[in-house]
Amino acid sequence: MELMNNDEPTLDTLSMWLQDQQDGVQTPEHRELTRHINECPSCSQRIAALKRVDQVSADLVSTEVAVQKKDTTWLDDLMANLVFETLAGRSIPLSAEYDVDNFSITEGAILAAIRGVADSMENLIIGRCRLVGDVEEPTSPIIVQVSATVRYGAVIAEVTDRLRELITAEVHRVCELNIEAIDIEVQDIFGSPLEAGE
Amino acid sequence: MTSTHLVIGPGSGEDAEDSAELSPLRQAILATEGVARIYPPANVPSKIVRAVGVAASSVRAVIEDFLPSAEEDAVAHRSVAVAENDEGSSEIRDEKILDSASSEVTSISVRIGTTAQANVPQTVRAVAQALRKIHGEHVAVTVDVVHI
């Protein structure tokens, strides 16, 4: 595990750190990386996402290993987007009472918040999440694009409606974007008939 | 009169010392409802390229409590350095804490993380209000939310 001067730790490094953390490892390198993670919002968000992936994976394995789908594209999709979404991204303005003030929130923080509420749902895992539109322009119409994987047996329309409600509330909590639409694309099913009690 | 730009860092850790100037600001920010923590400033210069002599009145002074050397060197004379960040752009920064009689805090920047339930727009406005209670109505506040 190595953290070079100004280099960002890789996802592999963060994954190893998480494992060491769970194992109670306390090497100087581990402490150095812990310090970096505590001060780096991107790495903090990646660690949070890795913990969620760990949890989801553990849940699936514990239900019924034998009937798990070998196709884990949903997991690959999630991991592939994780790094992109936890970058700071664009700076999104927030309104201020004084003209001299300058308030903003990073795109990465908003995407992490959206992913956070989506992860609170048991029957759905989101893969890609994007803010489409000129987010740096306060009144510009924005579309939230989300790809999702739904648990076998769940009613897709109900799950996506609930996700849309949660995202709407969360976006209003964290920023002032003019959300025009929330597009949810269900790309895959996870789980199994056995798990669903069939 | 010299204008001073304060950059508020977390002020914790092995290398950082608290300063009398920044500690009340940091405490006010952390006491604001919805604020979870303060993050280090972005684009910390990777190296000081060269030191030059510039009239203090012409520079934007930066007090960086996250760089321990800035505090250790905070002595009476005013040496000004040109720092180069990772993007290659240059920024003039005064490593010295200027005489309060000849300088005025005109702007304050901070990067924060908010709590999981906080209303973020309200929180950043509350942070600005808290800082104005200390430095007055004239001060310009920049708040960047980098983590939720």
Contacts between the chains, C-beta under 8 A, distances in Angstrom:
chain1	res1	chain2	res2	distance
A	5	B	46	8.0
A	6	B	46	6.1
A	6	B	86	6.9
A	35	B	13	6.5
A	39	B	10	6.6
A	39	B	13	7.6
A	39	B	39	6.3
A	39	B	40	5.2
A	40	B	39	7.8
A	41	B	39	5.8
A	41	B	111	7.9
A	41	B	113	6.5
A	41	B	146	4.0
A	41	B	147	3.9
A	44	B	113	7.8
A	44	B	147	5.9
A	45	B	147	6.7
A	88	B	42	7.9
A	88	B	146	6.6
A	91	B	144	7.1
A	94	B	120	7.1
A	94	B	121	4.9
A	94	B	124	5.7
A	94	B	145	7.7
A	95	B	121	6.6
A	96	B	124	7.9
A	96	B	125	6.9
A	96	B	128	7.1
A	97	B	125	6.4
A	97	B	128	7.7
A	98	B	128	7.3
A	98	B	140	7.5
A	98	B	141	7.7
A	100	B	107	7.8
A	100	B	140	3.7
A	100	B	141	7.8
A	101	B	128	5.6
A	101	B	140	6.2
A	101	B	141	5.0
A	101	B	142	7.2
A	101	B	143	7.8
A	102	B	140	7.4
A	102	B	141	7.6
A	102	B	142	4.4
A	102	B	143	7.7
A	103	B	121	7.5
A	103	B	124	4.4
A	103	B	125	7.3
A	103	B	128	7.5
A	103	B	141	8.0
A	103	B	142	7.5
A	103	B	143	5.0
A	103	B	144	7.9
A	103	B	145	8.0
A	104	B	143	7.6
A	104	B	144	5.2
A	104	B	145	7.1
A	105	B	120	6.0
A	105	B	144	7.4
A	105	B	145	4.0
A	105	B	146	7.9
A	106	B	144	7.0
A	106	B	145	6.9
A	106	B	146	5.1
A	108	B	146	7.6
A	109	B	145	5.8
A	109	B	146	5.8
A	109	B	147	5.7
A	109	B	148	5.0
A	110	B	148	7.8
A	112	B	147	7.5
A	112	B	148	6.1
A	113	B	148	4.7
A	116	B	116	7.6
A	116	B	148	7.5
A	173	B	118	7.8
A	173	B	119	5.8
A	173	B	120	6.6
A	174	B	114	7.9
A	174	B	120	4.4
A	174	B	145	7.8
A	174	B	148	5.9
A	175	B	120	6.4
A	175	B	121	7.1
A	176	B	121	5.8
